[in-house]
Amino acid sequence: MKRILIICMAALLGCLSVSAQQFALIEGPKEPGEVRVLCIGNSFTYVCHADSMLTEIAASQGMRVRIGKYLHGGRTFGQHLEIARSRQAVEAGGYDYAFLQDQSSTPAKYALTGDRTILDNFITLKDNVLKASPGCTVFLERTWTYPNLRSGNAEVFGSADSLDACLRRGCRMMAKEAGTSVSPIGDAFVLAGKKYPDIRLLAKDNHHQNLAGSYLKACVNYLLISKKPFRGEPATCGVDPAEAARLRSVAEEVVLMASSLPARGQVTVYPEIETGPIKMMNAANNYTSSDILTQTLEVPYMRTHDCKVVDIQSVFPDFTKDPDDPASYQFHHADLYMKSLVACNSKPYFRLGQSAESGSNRLGPVPPPDFKKWAVICEHVIRHYNEGWADGFHMGIEYWEIWNEPNMDSRKYGKEGKWKDPSFWGGTDEDYFRLYTTTAKYLKKKFPRIKVGGPAFAGSYDQAWIDDFLQYVIKEKAPLDFFTYHKYASHPETLVQLTRDMREHLKKNGFNNIDIHLGEWNYVKDWSSDGQEYSARIRHEIKGAAFVAATMSALQLEDVQMLNYYDLRSTTSYNGAFGRSGQRPEPRSPYYALLSWAKLARLGTSVKVDLGKHTDFFVTAAKSKEGKLGILVTRYNDDETRFERERVEVSVPGYDLTKATCHMTSDNFLFTEFPLTVKDGKIVFYLKTNCFAFVEVAP
């Protein structure tokens, strides 16, 4: 009782001193098993002593946590960078975790205004933490909204709900740019308010946390450190025991996605029923760099489209020159690119043609003046990279694709066949058909072992174009070793349906056994200005990652042999897999979707999965020759209003599931090892909408 009274009195004093300062450094050497935590923040941390509660809760769970801190009421990250004691706490170093809490509405203002100073201050503070504490896990605290909007915030945000939405979005944006994670404290406040409206979380000022609110914050941060549910009798820190239990359940639901919901995702994996190889669903366009991060993705093929240095016009800039003379070619920049691509442990997939163009001087899309000469130029490009011609290489490139999306500009032609501002092909449909057949026949005669294909059909346009193309190929007796098409969408089912349509067109025209490749794909809500801005953001976030994972799983089941994710270049918004930190690529959530598929591909053999009729669950399972299993379980839905968690149960006949491990990727975790429960012979875990788990089971 004395301990509870002391805590309550301390909380009361904290609530009355919202502009105070707290400073502490950790003394002495680090003991075995000790976890060191840095807290930088303001009154949303020290009022009612959430930091002290964290140490007490951890101690009750058998974990020793020691905290270094500088907390100063109302201070922003920019101000913390200037305060000597704040810098001293950071520079003390040796921390395992850091919880950084900005002034309560500043992340929301970033979401609203995009003020780069706010982001730069956070990144600088994060970098300072990592410089002093290499390997430290940094969390940006997403705090709560409050009904008492002070005059400035009332004018900016209008309502508490608007402030909360901006806080959520701003914290995610800042964490994504900085390569950190979010501590979802505000989400826990929202959930607690819905489930237990009788538990008051704010003090009488309707702004700061009270004792229960501080306890909820401490529980969230503890679970981010432990990654395990509470056990035994956790400390209640002066909170009513019944209320404390409810708040812990809220924290577990938000952080660990644990709840008492009945199972909706019932997955059964049958290791003895093999369904073929894990296909090349994780091929891509281009690369970020030959950095180890790109290498670990084990991308099987990288298509070269939209890398201008390998365009025919770049390699052979003067069409009047002799195509048999090495001096007519400029391979230098293309060679640097191709060598770097191979250094990524990937095989090149060479697009012969031109990159997309915009602006007023669009020369690339104009058809070559002499199709036969263009084919001879392509011949020498192949000899350079496959046979060593002109101080070249022996890369053994297999796939050679002729042009890109020639049907995109068909809608721009008038009756006289004139093109208007083409981005991809500045001729008629028949012009492209002649270019393809002329080039394909010539190259296949010169190099019988390579594969020549196309047409990189833009899938949003009239599919009658495909039949015209295929009939022309048949008439000219030209080779078509593989068929390629492109599509951007917001749901995997759109890509599934287009794939089936493509296969139907091929079969109708007698191409029954040809391989087909989805040569470009990614998340796009729609092509309006607002839609493109929204899509660019989503491609870098967990929803975009779940779309990638779900699409690969969905198309593994279809008659398509390769998907080429667009794009892994560091200069495009389509690269959701990587951000940048200085000169080094940093993985984002979609990276871990591609990494999960690489792990499945390494195992090798797809096995049967029984999922039932759950429309937002996507599952792929694979096994190695030794019997090791990998299971990718994804929840994806394009509905922005769905945030509910669902219980997933996975059964694997004949396997001891107590040996299973799981890595979770969600709003709060980047491929983080996650606790699993085994109940009645089934793995049990929980998935929110738009996240995925990779489960591994030893034989």
C-alpha positions in Angstrom: 0.0 0.0 0.0 2.9 2.4 0.8 4.4 1.7 -2.6 1.1 2.5 -4.4 0.7 5.8 -2.4 4.2 6.8 -3.3 3.5 6.2 -7.0 0.2 8.0 -6.9 1.8 11.1 -5.1 4.6 11.1 -7.7 2.0 10.9 -10.5 0.1 13.8 -9.0 3.2 16.0 -8.7 4.0 15.0 -12.3 0.6 16.1 -13.5 1.1 19.5 -11.8 4.5 20.1 -13.4 4.0 19.8 -17.1 6.9 22.1 -17.9 9.4 20.4 -15.7 12.6 18.7 -16.7 13.9 15.2 -15.9 17.4 14.0 -16.6 19.2 10.7 -15.8 22.2 8.8 -17.0 22.8 5.1 -16.4 25.7 4.5 -14.0 28.1 1.6 -14.0 28.8 -1.3 -16.4 26.0 -3.1 -18.1 25.1 -6.4 -16.4 24.3 -9.6 -18.2 20.7 -9.6 -19.4 20.2 -5.9 -18.7 18.2 -3.9 -21.2 19.1 -0.2 -21.5 16.5 2.2 -22.8 16.8 5.8 -23.8 13.8 8.1 -23.4 13.8 11.6 -25.1 10.6 13.5 -24.8 8.5 15.8 -22.8 5.5 15.9 -20.4 3.7 13.1 -22.4 6.4 10.9 -21.0 7.2 12.2 -17.5 3.7 13.1 -16.3 2.7 10.1 -14.1 6.1 8.6 -14.8 5.6 6.2 -17.7 9.3 5.6 -17.9 9.4 4.4 -14.2 6.4 2.2 -14.9 8.2 0.6 -17.8 11.0 -0.5 -15.5 8.6 -1.8 -12.9 6.5 -3.7 -15.4 9.6 -5.2 -16.9 10.9 -6.3 -13.5 7.7 -8.1 -12.7 8.2 -10.0 -16.0 11.8 -11.0 -15.1 13.5 -8.3 -17.2 15.9 -5.7 -15.9 15.4 -2.4 -17.7 17.5 0.7 -16.9 16.6 4.0 -18.4 18.7 7.1 -19.4 16.5 10.1 -20.2 16.0 13.7 -20.8 12.4 14.9 -20.6 11.5 18.6 -20.9 7.9 19.9 -21.1 6.7 21.1 -24.5 10.0 20.5 -26.3 10.3 19.4 -29.9 13.0 17.3 -31.4 14.6 20.4 -32.9 14.9 21.9 -29.4 16.2 18.7 -28.0 19.1 18.8 -30.5 20.1 22.1 -29.0 19.8 21.2 -25.3 23.1 20.1 -23.7 21.5 17.6 -21.3 19.5 16.0 -24.1 22.6 15.6 -26.1 24.4 14.2 -23.1 21.8 11.6 -22.5 22.0 10.5 -26.2 25.8 10.5 -26.3 26.1 8.4 -23.2 25.3 5.5 -25.6 25.0 1.8 -24.9 21.3 1.7 -25.4 19.4 -1.3 -26.7 16.1 0.7 -27.4 15.2 4.3 -27.7 11.8 5.8 -27.4 11.7 9.3 -29.0 8.6 11.5 -28.4 8.2 14.8 -30.2 6.0 17.7 -29.1 2.5 16.2 -29.1 1.2 17.8 -32.3 4.4 18.1 -34.3 4.1 14.8 -36.3 0.5 15.8 -37.1 1.7 19.1 -38.5 4.3 17.2 -40.7 1.5 15.1 -42.1 -0.5 18.3 -42.9 2.3 20.5 -44.2 5.2 18.3 -45.2 7.5 20.6 -43.3 10.9 19.1 -44.0 12.5 20.6 -40.9 10.3 18.4 -38.7 11.5 15.3 -40.5 15.1 16.4 -40.6 15.2 17.0 -36.9 13.9 13.5 -36.2 16.3 11.9 -38.6 19.2 13.9 -37.1 18.2 12.8 -33.5 17.8 9.2 -34.7 21.2 9.3 -36.4 22.8 10.7 -33.2 21.3 7.9 -31.2 22.6 5.2 -33.6 26.0 6.8 -33.7 26.3 6.5 -29.9 24.4 3.2 -29.7 25.0 1.1 -32.8 22.3 -1.6 -33.2 19.9 0.3 -31.1 16.2 -0.1 -32.1 14.6 3.3 -32.4 10.9 3.9 -31.9 9.0 7.1 -32.7 6.2 7.4 -30.2 2.8 8.0 -31.8 1.0 9.7 -29.0 -2.7 10.3 -28.4 -5.1 13.0 -29.3 -7.1 15.0 -26.8 -10.5 16.8 -26.7 -8.9 19.9 -25.3 -7.4 21.4 -28.5 -5.6 24.5 -27.6 -6.1 27.6 -29.8 -3.3 26.9 -32.3 -4.2 23.3 -32.8 -7.9 24.0 -33.0 -7.3 26.4 -35.9 -4.9 24.0 -37.7 -6.7 20.6 -37.2 -10.3 21.6 -36.5 -11.2 18.5 -34.4 -9.7 15.9 -32.2 -10.5 13.2 -34.8 -8.6 15.2 -37.5 -5.6 15.6 -35.2 -5.6 11.9 -34.5 -5.7 10.9 -38.1 -2.8 13.4 -38.8 -0.8 12.0 -35.9 -1.2 8.5 -37.1 -0.2 9.4 -40.7 2.6 11.8 -39.7 4.3 9.3 -37.4 4.1 6.6 -40.1 5.5 9.0 -42.7 8.4 10.1 -40.4 9.3 6.6 -39.3 9.2 5.4 -42.9 11.6 8.1 -44.1 13.9 7.6 -41.1 13.9 3.8 -41.3 12.5 3.4 -37.8 9.4 1.9 -36.2 6.4 3.5 -34.5 5.3 2.9 -31.0 1.5 2.8 -31.4 0.6 4.4 -28.1 -2.1 6.5 -29.7 -3.7 3.5 -31.3 -3.8 1.8 -27.9 -5.6 4.9 -26.5 -8.1 4.8 -29.3 -8.8 1.1 -28.9 -9.1 1.4 -25.1 -11.6 4.2 -25.6 -13.7 2.0 -27.8 -13.5 -1.2 -25.7 -13.5 0.3 -22.2 -15.0 3.8 -22.3 -15.3 3.6 -18.5 -11.5 3.8 -18.1 -10.4 7.4 -18.1 -6.9 7.8 -19.7 -6.5 11.6 -19.5 -6.0 13.9 -16.5 -8.4 16.7 -15.6 -6.8 19.0 -18.2 -8.1 16.6 -20.9 -4.6 16.8 -22.4 -2.0 14.9 -20.4 -2.1 11.3 -19.4 -3.4 10.2 -16.0 -2.1 7.2 -14.1 -4.0 4.7 -16.3 -2.9 6.5 -19.5 0.7 6.4 -18.4 0.3 2.7 -17.5 -1.1 1.9 -21.0 1.9 3.7 -22.6 4.3 1.8 -20.5 2.6 -1.5 -21.4 2.9 -0.7 -25.1 6.6 0.1 -24.9 7.3 -2.9 -22.8 5.7 -5.2 -25.3 7.7 -3.6 -28.1 10.8 -4.6 -26.2 9.8 -8.1 -25.0 7.7 -9.1 -28.0 6.0 -11.6 -25.7 2.6 -11.5 -23.9 2.4 -10.7 -20.3 2.6 -13.6 -17.9 2.1 -14.3 -14.2 1.2 -11.2 -12.2 2.5 -8.1 -14.0 3.0 -4.9 -11.9 -0.1 -2.7 -11.9 1.9 0.5 -10.8 -0.9 1.8 -8.7 -3.6 1.3 -11.3 -6.8 -0.6 -10.2 -5.9 -4.3 -10.9 -9.0 -4.9 -12.9 -8.4 -1.8 -15.1 -4.7 -2.7 -15.4 -5.6 -6.1 -16.8 -7.9 -4.5 -19.4 -5.2 -2.0 -20.4 -2.6 -4.8 -20.7 -5.1 -6.7 -23.0 -5.4 -3.6 -25.2 -1.6 -3.2 -25.4 -1.3 -6.9 -26.4 -4.0 -6.5 -29.1 -2.3 -3.4 -30.6 1.3 -4.5 -30.4 1.1 -8.3 -30.5 -2.2 -8.4 -32.4 -3.6 -10.8 -29.7 -7.3 -11.0 -28.9 -9.9 -13.6 -28.0 -11.5 -13.5 -31.5 -12.6 -16.8 -33.0 -10.4 -18.1 -35.8 -11.3 -16.7 -39.2 -8.1 -17.7 -41.1 -8.0 -21.5 -40.9 -5.0 -22.7 -42.9 -4.0 -26.3 -43.5 -0.7 -27.1 -45.1 -0.1 -30.5 -46.7 3.6 -31.0 -47.0 3.2 -34.4 -48.8 1.2 -32.9 -51.7 3.6 -31.2 -54.0 2.2 -28.7 -56.5 5.3 -27.7 -58.5 8.2 -25.3 -58.1 8.0 -22.0 -56.4 7.9 -19.7 -59.4 9.8 -16.6 -60.2 7.2 -14.2 -58.7 10.0 -12.1 -57.2 11.8 -11.0 -60.4 12.1 -7.2 -60.9 12.9 -4.3 -63.1 16.4 -2.8 -62.5 18.1 -2.6 -59.1 18.9 -0.3 -56.3 22.6 -1.0 -56.2 24.9 -4.0 -55.8 24.6 -3.5 -52.1 24.3 -6.6 -49.9 20.6 -5.8 -49.3 19.8 -6.2 -53.0 21.9 -9.4 -53.2 20.0 -11.0 -50.3 16.7 -10.5 -52.2 17.9 -13.2 -54.6 15.9 -11.6 -57.5 16.1 -14.2 -60.2 15.9 -11.8 -63.2 16.1 -8.1 -63.5 14.5 -6.5 -66.5 16.4 -3.5 -67.9 13.5 -1.3 -69.1 13.6 2.4 -68.2 17.4 2.4 -67.7 18.3 4.7 -70.5 21.9 3.7 -70.7 21.0 0.4 -72.2 18.5 1.8 -74.7 19.4 1.1 -78.3 19.5 4.8 -79.0 22.1 5.3 -76.2 24.3 2.4 -77.2 24.1 3.2 -80.9 23.5 7.0 -81.0 24.0 7.7 -84.7 21.8 5.5 -86.9 23.8 6.4 -90.0 26.9 4.6 -88.7 28.0 1.1 -89.7 26.4 -1.5 -87.3 29.3 -3.9 -87.9 31.9 -1.4 -86.6 32.6 -1.5 -82.8 33.4 2.2 -83.0 29.8 3.0 -83.8 28.7 1.8 -80.3 29.0 3.5 -76.9 28.9 0.6 -74.4 30.7 2.2 -71.5 27.7 3.3 -69.3 25.6 0.3 -70.3 28.5 -2.0 -69.3 28.8 -0.3 -65.8 25.0 -0.9 -65.3 25.1 -4.5 -66.6 28.1 -5.4 -64.4 26.4 -3.9 -61.3 23.2 -5.8 -62.1 25.0 -9.1 -62.3 26.8 -8.3 -59.0 23.3 -8.4 -57.4 23.3 -12.2 -58.0 20.6 -11.7 -60.6 20.3 -12.6 -64.3 19.7 -9.8 -66.8 16.4 -9.7 -68.7 17.3 -7.4 -71.6 14.6 -5.1 -73.1 15.7 -4.1 -76.7 14.2 -0.7 -77.4 13.7 2.6 -75.7 12.7 3.9 -72.3 9.4 5.8 -71.8 9.7 9.5 -72.7 7.8 12.6 -71.8 8.4 16.3 -72.7 8.6 18.0 -76.0 11.5 16.2 -77.8 10.4 12.6 -77.9 12.8 10.9 -80.3 13.1 7.5 -78.7 9.6 6.3 -79.4 9.9 7.1 -83.1 10.2 3.8 -85.1 13.7 3.1 -86.5 14.1 4.2 -90.1 15.3 0.8 -91.2 14.0 -2.2 -89.3 16.5 -4.7 -90.7 19.4 -2.4 -89.7 17.9 -2.1 -86.2 17.9 -5.9 -86.0 21.6 -6.0 -86.9 22.3 -3.4 -84.2 20.5 -5.6 -81.7 22.5 -8.6 -83.0 25.7 -6.8 -82.0 24.4 -5.8 -78.6 23.7 -9.5 -78.0 27.2 -10.5 -79.2 28.7 -7.8 -76.9 27.0 -9.2 -73.8 26.9 -12.9 -74.6 30.0 -13.5 -76.9 32.5 -10.9 -75.9 32.3 -8.8 -79.1 33.8 -5.3 -78.8 35.6 -6.0 -75.5 32.3 -7.4 -74.1 31.2 -10.1 -71.8 29.9 -13.7 -71.6 26.8 -13.1 -69.5 24.7 -15.8 -71.1 21.6 -13.5 -71.2 18.6 -15.7 -72.1 15.6 -13.3 -72.4 15.6 -10.6 -75.1 12.3 -8.6 -75.2 11.5 -6.4 -78.2 10.3 -2.9 -77.2 8.0 -1.9 -74.4 4.2 -1.2 -74.4 3.8 -0.4 -78.1 0.0 -0.4 -77.7 0.0 2.5 -75.2 -0.1 5.2 -77.8 -2.6 3.6 -80.2 -5.4 5.8 -78.8 -3.4 8.9 -79.9 -3.6 8.1 -83.6 -5.8 10.0 -86.0 -7.4 8.5 -89.1 -4.3 9.3 -91.1 -2.1 7.2 -88.8 -0.2 10.1 -87.4 1.1 9.9 -83.8 0.6 12.6 -81.3 3.2 13.0 -78.4 3.9 9.3 -78.0 5.7 8.0 -74.9 6.3 4.5 -76.0 5.7 3.9 -79.8 5.4 6.6 -82.4 4.2 4.5 -85.2 1.2 2.5 -86.3 0.3 -0.9 -84.8 1.5 -2.6 -88.0 4.8 -0.7 -87.8 5.4 -2.4 -84.5 4.3 -5.8 -85.8 6.8 -5.5 -88.6 9.6 -4.4 -86.3 8.9 -7.3 -84.0 8.7 -10.0 -86.7 11.8 -8.6 -88.6 13.9 -8.5 -85.5 12.7 -11.8 -83.9 13.3 -13.8 -87.1 16.7 -12.3 -87.6 17.9 -12.7 -84.0 16.6 -16.3 -83.7 18.5 -17.2 -86.9 21.7 -15.8 -85.5 21.2 -17.1 -81.9 19.0 -20.2 -81.9 19.5 -20.7 -78.1 18.3 -17.3 -76.9 14.6 -16.6 -76.1 13.0 -13.7 -78.1 9.6 -12.3 -77.0 7.3 -9.4 -76.4 5.3 -7.3 -76.9 5.1 -5.9 -73.3 1.4 -5.3 -73.8 0.0 -2.5 -71.6 -2.9 -4.4 -70.0 -5.3 -1.5 -69.4 -6.0 -1.1 -73.2 -8.0 -2.9 -75.9 -7.1 -6.6 -75.9 -8.1 -7.0 -79.5 -4.6 -5.6 -80.2 -3.2 -8.9 -78.9 -5.0 -10.9 -81.4 -3.9 -8.6 -84.2 -0.3 -9.0 -83.0 -0.4 -12.8 -82.7 -2.0 -13.2 -86.1 0.8 -11.1 -87.7 3.4 -13.2 -85.9 1.8 -16.4 -87.3 1.5 -14.9 -90.8 5.2 -14.0 -90.8 6.2 -17.3 -89.2 8.2 -15.3 -86.6 9.3 -16.8 -83.3 7.6 -15.8 -80.0 9.3 -17.7 -77.2 7.6 -15.8 -74.4 4.7 -13.4 -74.1 4.9 -10.3 -71.8 2.2 -8.0 -70.5 2.0 -5.2 -67.8 -0.6 -4.1 -65.3 -0.8 -1.8 -62.3 -3.7 -2.3 -59.9 -4.9 -2.1 -56.3 -6.0 -5.7 -55.8 -4.4 -9.0 -56.8 -7.6 -10.3 -58.3 -7.3 -7.7 -61.1 -3.9 -9.1 -62.0 -5.2 -12.7 -61.7 -8.1 -11.9 -64.2 -5.8 -10.2 -66.7 -3.4 -13.1 -66.5 -6.3 -15.5 -67.4 -7.3 -13.2 -70.2 -3.8 -13.2 -71.6 -3.6 -17.0 -71.5 -7.0 -17.2 -73.2 -5.9 -15.0 -76.1 -2.7 -17.0 -76.6 -4.6 -20.3 -76.6 -7.2 -18.9 -79.0 -4.4 -18.1 -81.5 -2.6 -21.5 -81.1 0.1 -20.5 -78.6 -0.8 -23.2 -76.1 2.4 -23.8 -74.2 4.2 -20.5 -74.3 5.6 -18.9 -71.1 4.0 -15.7 -70.1 5.6 -13.0 -67.9 3.9 -10.1 -66.1 6.8 -7.8 -66.9 5.6 -4.8 -64.9 3.3 -4.5 -61.9 2.8 -2.6 -58.7 0.2 -0.9 -56.6 -1.7 1.9 -58.3 -5.1 3.0 -57.0 -5.9 5.0 -60.1 -4.1 7.3 -62.6 -5.6 10.6 -61.4 -3.3 13.2 -59.9 -4.6 12.4 -56.4 -4.6 8.7 -57.1 -1.0 8.7 -58.2 0.1 10.7 -55.2 -1.7 8.3 -52.9 -0.3 5.3 -54.7 3.2 6.6 -54.4 2.9 6.8 -50.7 1.2 3.4 -50.3 3.9 1.6 -52.3 6.4 2.4 -49.6 4.2 1.4 -46.7 2.9 -1.8 -45.1 -0.3 -1.8 -47.3 2.0 -1.7 -50.4 4.0 -4.5 -48.9 0.9 -6.6 -48.2 -0.2 -6.0 -51.8 3.2 -7.3 -53.1 3.1 -10.4 -50.9 -0.6 -11.1 -51.7 0.0 -10.7 -55.5 2.9 -13.1 -55.5 0.9 -15.7 -53.6 -2.2 -15.2 -55.9 -0.2 -15.5 -59.1 1.8 -18.5 -57.9 -1.5 -20.4 -58.5 -2.0 -19.1 -62.0 -0.5 -20.1 -65.4 2.2 -17.4 -65.4 5.9 -18.1 -65.1 7.5 -14.8 -64.0 6.5 -11.5 -62.4 8.8 -8.5 -62.7 8.1 -6.0 -59.9 8.4 -2.4 -61.1 10.8 -1.0 -60.0 14.0 -1.3 -57.9 15.7 1.9 -59.1 16.4 4.3 -56.2 15.2 7.3 -58.3 11.6 6.3 -58.8 8.5 6.4 -56.5 7.7 2.9 -57.8 10.6 1.5 -55.7 8.7 0.6 -52.5 11.3 -1.8 -51.3 14.1 0.7 -50.5 14.5 4.1 -49.0 17.8 5.9 -48.8 20.0 6.8 -45.8 22.9 8.8 -47.3 24.3 6.6 -50.1 23.0 3.3 -48.6 19.7 1.7 -49.4 17.5 1.1 -46.4 14.8 -1.7 -46.6 11.2 -0.8 -46.2 8.2 -3.1 -45.7 7.9 -4.3 -49.3 11.5 -5.4 -49.2 10.5 -8.0 -46.7 7.7 -9.3 -48.9 10.3 -9.9 -51.6 12.7 -11.4 -49.1 9.9 -13.8 -47.9 9.4 -15.0 -51.4 13.2 -15.5 -51.8 13.1 -17.7 -48.8 10.2 -19.7 -50.3 12.1 -20.0 -53.6 15.2 -21.2 -51.8 13.2 -24.0 -50.2 12.1 -24.9 -53.8 8.9 -26.9 -53.9 5.4 -25.5 -53.5 3.0 -27.7 -51.4 -0.8 -27.7 -51.2 -2.6 -25.2 -48.9 -6.2 -25.3 -48.0 -7.5 -21.9 -47.1 -11.2 -22.0 -47.6 -13.0 -18.9 -48.9 -11.3 -16.1 -47.1 -11.0 -13.3 -49.7 -8.4 -11.2 -47.9 -6.1 -14.1 -46.9 -3.3 -15.2 -49.3 -1.1 -18.1 -48.4 1.9 -19.9 -50.1 3.8 -22.8 -48.6 7.1 -24.4 -49.7 9.4 -27.2 -48.5 13.0 -28.1 -49.0 14.3 -31.6 -49.9 15.0 -32.1 -46.2 11.4 -31.2 -45.3 11.9 -27.7 -43.9 8.7 -25.6 -44.4 8.2 -22.0 -45.1 4.7 -20.5 -45.0 3.8 -17.0 -46.1 0.5 -15.8 -44.7 -0.8 -12.4 -45.9 -3.9 -10.3 -45.2 -4.6 -7.7 -47.8 -7.5 -5.5 -48.4 -7.7 -2.2 -50.3 -10.5 -0.9 -48.0 -9.0 1.9 -46.0 -11.6 1.6 -43.3 -10.7 -2.0 -42.2 -8.4 -2.3 -39.3 -9.8 -5.3 -37.5 -7.5 -8.2 -36.3 -8.2 -11.8 -37.3 -7.2 -14.9 -35.5 -5.2 -17.3 -37.8 -4.8 -21.0 -37.1 -2.3 -23.0 -39.1 -2.2 -26.8 -39.0 0.6 -28.9 -40.6 -0.1 -32.7 -40.4 2.9 -34.6 -39.4 5.0 -31.7 -38.1 5.9 -30.7 -34.5 4.7 -27.1 -34.5 6.4 -26.3 -31.2 9.6 -25.8 -33.3 8.0 -23.2 -35.5 9.3 -19.6 -35.7 7.6 -16.5 -37.1 8.7 -13.2 -38.5 6.0 -10.5 -38.6 5.9 -7.4 -40.9 3.2 -4.9 -40.0 2.8 -1.2 -39.0 5.0 -1.8 -36.0 7.4 -4.5 -37.1 9.8 -5.1 -40.0 10.3 -8.8 -40.3 10.6 -9.1 -36.5 10.7 -12.4 -34.8 7.3 -12.9 -33.2 6.0 -15.2 -30.5 3.7 -18.1 -31.6 1.2 -20.0 -29.6 0.6 -23.7 -30.3 -2.9 -24.8 -29.2 -4.5 -28.1 -30.0 -1.8 -28.9 -32.5 -2.2 -25.6 -34.4 -0.1 -22.5 -34.7 -2.1 -19.5 -33.5 -1.4 -15.9 -34.2 -3.2 -12.7 -35.2 -3.1 -10.6 -38.3 -4.4 -7.1 -38.9 -5.6 -6.0 -42.3 -2.5 -5.4 -44.5 0.3 -7.3 -42.9 2.1 -10.6 -43.4 3.8 -13.3 -41.4 6.5 -15.7 -42.5 6.5 -19.0 -40.6 9.3 -21.5 -40.7 8.9 -25.1 -39.4 11.8 -27.5 -38.9 11.3 -31.1 -40.2 
